[in-house]
Amino acid sequence: MHELIDRLASYAAYHRNPNNIRTHFVGIPLIALGAAALLFKAGFAPMGLPLNLATVTGIILLAYYAKLDRQYCIAMVTPLVLILIAAGYIASLPTLPWLVISLITLVIGWTQQLIGHKHEGRKPAFLDDIRSIPIGPLFLLAEFGFKLGWRTDVKEQIEARFTTARY
């Protein structure tokens, strides 16, 4: 649990402004969808099993989340599957609509991120630590859970970092 708290607290240090957090609830899912739609068309079939890079990336992310925390990993399965389903639909379109929708989704998502960080007055976390990229979706799940009263122990440990240390 120590690494989970470290990763979430480090990410949270760049996301203290509520307006920034709100923009991330739009931007991060759109970025994930756009990236997954682009990766979905890159397929291969090891041992006859059809796979694509979006699904492989999702599996790797879930393995990482499982390493950090089993409960968060399980909770991430549903949003990940929904993104993969939507990405699969986008990838099933003819090339031009697939590419346009994927790129527009990415542009809107990144624009939301930039607007949020303008509110924050601080650059995005991944510019200082590339490891924060997979933490973004987990941060959103944690924030959503905190609003529902889930995993308040995690919230308390993250907040304790801000009263005892300066980020």
Secondary structure, 3 states (H helix, E strand, C coil): CHHHHHHHHHHHCCCCCHHHHHHHHHHHHHHHHHHHHHHHCCEECHHHCCEEHHHHHHHHHHHHHHHHCHHHHHHHHHHHHHHHHHHHHHHCCCHHHHHHHHHHHHHHHHHHHHHHHHHHCCCCHHHCCHHHCCHHHHHHHHHHHHHCCCCHHHHHHHHHHHHHCCC
